[in-house]
Amino acid sequence: MAMRWGAVIAAGGRGERFGQPKQFVEIAGLPMLGWSIRTFAAMREIVEMVVAIDAGLVERAEELLAELAPGSSVRVVVGGHTRQESVAHGIAALSERVDAVLVHDGARPLVRSQNVRAAMREVRPGRGAVIAAPVIDTVKVVDRATMRVRETLDRSDLWAAQTPQLATLADFRTAFAGDANATDDTTLLEHVGIEVVVVPSRHANFKVTLPEDVAPADVILRERLQQAAPEQQAALVEVFASLEHVDAICRAIEAHCGRVDAVERDLPRGAVVRAYIDVDRLPDFERSFPPLADGSATITVHNSGGRT
């Protein structure tokens, strides 16, 4: 049985360097935090999402979730004084229906679902994963008092940890119940004896830390938008089905070169999958659709040559 995932987005901080809350700085037409929300909301594996944020920003985060993940099981919690405390609050807010958790920095808007899924495949009880990139600069260990180099490390063994960082819900709860302090989540896993494997990042996934980081992130995200199928060549498809058929429908959409945009799971009688499918591939998808949900699902097509 496939794991059901919860996503915890750590979005604390007041943005002193930016002069405004960094999480809501606009990048490529969307608040920075919104890019991660949109990516995770479109992943069928993720059944719950929690954003941990400063108390004064809760309302803005709730509005963003309502816009980008409507109908999904989403929640905003107040973060702690440290990132570790904020993540702990987020993990505590997940329900028992979640099997595993990914923890992501809200300041990494470039996260790609392909990388996340590669890391998900590595997770099992007693084993976590972290997306990382090989260190390309030579790293020096320096005496802070004198600024003299004490050692030069072999960079072939060094990887820069990114996010998401992933593990089962049980393993994360064990790790966060300990008394260790760490700047990332997998360090806590390591501290309690849980194996952690590195999954190489195949795309840019840097953290927006300084104002000068916004421009390169904006360029990358706009290029990705341009590479996607133009909206006028794609049809918006909405499928209403029971929860048990959602995964099969999402796989069929992706098999027809479609893009799942959102999955609303908390409807009274089922779920809605929203996706974009190229108009040239749409007839094939419609022909394959009836057997997907045993005739119990309905499909609505918008913006396809005037069809609705």
C-alpha positions in Angstrom: 0.0 0.0 0.0 1.3 3.4 -0.9 2.3 5.8 1.9 0.0 8.7 2.6 2.1 11.8 3.1 1.9 15.0 5.1 3.8 18.1 4.2 5.0 20.5 6.8 6.2 23.9 5.4 8.4 25.9 7.8 7.6 29.5 7.0 8.7 31.4 10.1 10.8 34.5 10.3 9.9 38.2 10.1 11.9 39.1 7.0 14.1 41.9 8.6 16.5 41.8 5.6 13.6 42.3 3.2 11.8 45.0 5.0 8.6 42.8 4.9 7.7 39.2 5.6 9.9 37.3 3.2 7.3 34.5 2.8 5.1 36.9 0.9 7.6 38.6 -1.3 6.4 38.2 -4.9 8.4 35.9 -7.2 7.2 35.3 -10.8 3.7 36.6 -9.9 3.1 34.6 -6.8 4.1 35.0 -3.1 7.2 33.0 -2.4 5.4 30.7 0.0 2.7 30.0 -2.6 5.1 28.2 -4.9 5.7 25.4 -2.4 2.0 25.2 -1.5 1.0 24.9 -5.2 3.6 22.2 -5.8 2.5 20.1 -2.9 -1.2 20.6 -3.4 -0.9 19.0 -6.9 0.8 15.9 -5.5 -1.6 13.1 -5.1 0.6 11.4 -2.4 0.2 14.4 -0.1 -3.1 14.1 1.9 -2.4 16.8 4.5 -0.5 20.0 4.5 0.5 22.2 7.5 2.2 25.7 7.3 4.0 26.8 10.5 4.3 30.6 10.5 4.6 33.6 12.8 1.4 34.4 14.7 1.0 37.8 13.0 1.0 36.1 9.5 -1.5 33.3 10.2 -4.4 35.1 8.4 -2.4 35.8 5.3 -1.2 32.2 5.1 -4.7 30.9 5.5 -5.8 33.1 2.6 -3.0 31.8 0.4 -3.9 28.2 1.2 -7.5 28.8 0.4 -6.5 30.2 -3.0 -3.9 27.7 -4.0 -5.1 24.5 -2.2 -8.9 24.9 -2.0 -10.7 21.9 -0.5 -7.5 20.2 0.5 -6.8 19.2 4.1 -4.6 22.2 5.0 -3.9 23.9 8.3 -1.9 26.8 9.6 -0.2 26.6 13.0 1.8 29.2 14.9 5.5 28.5 14.7 7.9 28.4 17.6 11.0 30.6 18.6 13.2 28.4 16.4 12.8 26.5 13.2 13.0 23.2 15.1 10.1 24.3 17.3 8.1 25.4 14.3 8.6 22.0 12.6 7.6 20.2 15.8 4.4 22.2 15.9 3.7 21.3 12.3 4.3 17.6 12.8 2.1 17.6 15.9 -0.7 19.0 13.8 -0.8 16.1 11.4 -3.4 13.4 11.9 -2.8 9.7 12.3 -3.9 9.0 8.8 -0.5 10.3 7.6 2.2 7.6 7.3 5.2 9.8 6.4 6.2 13.4 6.4 8.2 15.8 4.3 9.5 19.0 5.9 10.2 21.9 3.6 11.5 25.4 3.9 9.0 28.0 2.7 11.9 30.0 1.4 12.7 27.3 -1.2 10.2 28.1 -3.9 12.0 26.2 -6.6 11.1 22.7 -5.3 10.1 20.2 -8.0 7.7 17.3 -7.5 10.1 15.0 -9.5 12.8 15.5 -6.8 10.3 15.1 -4.0 9.0 11.8 -5.4 12.5 10.5 -5.8 13.1 11.1 -2.1 9.7 9.7 -1.1 10.7 6.4 -2.7 13.7 6.0 -0.3 11.6 6.4 2.9 10.6 3.5 5.1 10.5 2.8 8.8 14.0 3.4 10.2 15.2 5.3 7.1 14.8 8.9 6.1 15.9 10.9 3.1 17.2 14.4 2.3 17.4 16.2 -1.0 20.9 17.6 -1.4 23.4 18.9 -3.9 27.1 18.1 -4.1 29.4 20.9 -2.7 31.3 22.4 -5.6 33.4 24.9 -3.7 36.5 24.0 -1.7 35.5 24.1 2.0 38.0 25.3 4.7 37.7 24.7 8.4 38.7 28.0 10.0 39.7 29.1 13.5 37.2 31.9 14.3 39.5 33.7 16.6 42.4 34.0 14.2 40.7 33.3 10.9 43.4 30.8 10.1 42.7 27.7 8.1 42.8 24.6 10.3 41.8 22.1 7.6 40.7 21.7 4.0 38.0 19.2 3.6 37.7 16.7 0.7 34.7 18.1 -1.2 34.0 14.8 -2.9 32.4 13.6 0.3 30.4 16.8 1.0 26.8 17.4 0.2 24.8 20.5 0.9 21.5 19.6 2.5 18.3 21.1 1.1 14.6 20.4 1.7 12.3 18.6 1.7 13.7 16.2 4.4 11.6 13.1 4.8 10.8 10.3 7.2 7.9 8.3 8.5 5.7 10.1 10.9 6.7 7.7 13.7 10.4 8.3 13.1 10.0 12.1 13.0 8.0 12.0 16.3 10.7 9.9 17.9 13.4 12.3 16.7 11.7 15.5 17.8 10.9 14.0 21.2 14.6 13.9 22.0 16.7 16.7 23.6 19.0 17.4 20.7 19.2 20.7 18.9 19.8 21.0 15.2 19.5 23.3 12.2 17.9 20.7 10.0 15.5 17.8 10.5 17.6 14.8 9.4 20.3 15.6 12.0 17.6 14.8 14.6 16.9 11.6 12.8 20.6 10.7 12.8 20.8 11.5 16.5 18.3 8.8 17.4 19.9 6.2 15.1 17.7 6.5 12.0 19.5 6.0 8.7 19.4 9.0 6.3 20.2 8.7 2.6 20.9 11.6 0.2 18.8 12.0 -2.9 20.6 14.3 -5.5 18.7 17.3 -6.5 18.2 17.4 -10.2 17.0 21.0 -10.4 17.8 24.3 -8.8 16.4 24.4 -5.3 18.3 27.1 -3.5 17.0 29.0 -0.5 16.0 32.6 -0.9 17.9 34.2 2.0 18.9 37.6 0.8 17.1 40.2 -1.4 19.5 39.5 -4.2 18.3 35.9 -4.3 14.9 36.9 -5.5 15.9 37.9 -9.0 17.5 34.5 -10.0 14.6 32.6 -8.5 12.2 34.8 -10.5 14.0 34.1 -13.7 14.0 30.3 -13.1 10.3 30.2 -12.2 9.3 32.3 -15.2 11.3 30.0 -17.5 9.5 27.0 -16.1 6.2 28.7 -16.7 7.2 29.3 -20.3 8.2 25.7 -20.8 4.8 24.5 -19.6 2.1 24.0 -22.3 0.5 27.4 -23.1 -3.0 27.7 -21.5 -4.7 28.2 -24.9 -3.4 24.8 -26.0 -4.5 23.0 -22.9 -7.9 22.1 -21.5 -8.9 22.4 -17.9 -10.3 19.1 -16.8 -12.2 18.5 -13.5 -12.9 14.9 -12.4 -15.2 14.1 -9.6 -14.6 10.6 -8.1 -14.5 8.7 -4.9 -11.2 8.9 -2.9 -10.3 5.3 -3.8 -10.0 6.2 -7.4 -8.0 9.4 -7.1 -4.5 7.8 -7.6 -5.6 5.9 -10.7 -7.1 9.1 -12.2 -3.9 11.1 -11.5 -1.8 8.4 -13.1 -4.0 8.4 -16.2 -3.7 12.2 -16.5 0.1 12.0 -16.3 0.2 9.1 -18.7 -1.6 11.4 -21.3 1.0 14.1 -20.7 -1.3 16.1 -18.5 -0.5 18.1 -15.4 -2.4 17.7 -12.1 -3.0 21.2 -10.7 -4.8 20.4 -7.5 -6.6 17.6 -5.7 -9.5 18.4 -3.3 -10.0 15.5 -1.1 -12.3 16.7 1.7 -15.5 17.0 -0.2 -18.6 15.4 1.4 -18.9 12.6 -1.2 -15.5 12.2 -2.8 -12.8 14.3 -4.3 -12.1 16.5 -7.3 -9.0 16.3 -9.4 -8.2 19.4 -11.5 -5.7 19.1 -14.3 -4.5 20.5 -17.6 -4.3 18.2 -20.6 -3.1 19.2 -24.0 -6.1 19.4 -26.4 -4.4 17.0 -28.8 -4.2 14.4 -26.1 -7.7 15.0 -24.6 -9.7 12.7 -26.9 -7.4 9.7 -25.9 -7.8 10.6 -22.2 -11.6 10.8 -22.6 -11.7 7.4 -24.3 -9.6 5.8 -21.5 -11.7 7.5 -18.7 -14.8 5.3 -18.3 -13.0 2.2 -16.9 -10.9 4.3 -14.5 -13.5 4.6 -11.8 -16.0 1.8 -12.7 -18.3 4.3 -14.2 -18.8 6.2 -10.9 -16.8 9.3 -11.8 -17.7 12.3 -13.8 -15.5 14.5 -16.0 -16.0 18.1 -17.0 -13.8 19.8 -19.7 -13.4 23.6 -19.8 -11.7 25.9 -22.3 -11.3 23.4 -25.1 -12.6 25.0 -28.3 -15.6 26.4 -26.4 -16.5 23.0 -24.8 -17.7 22.8 -21.3 
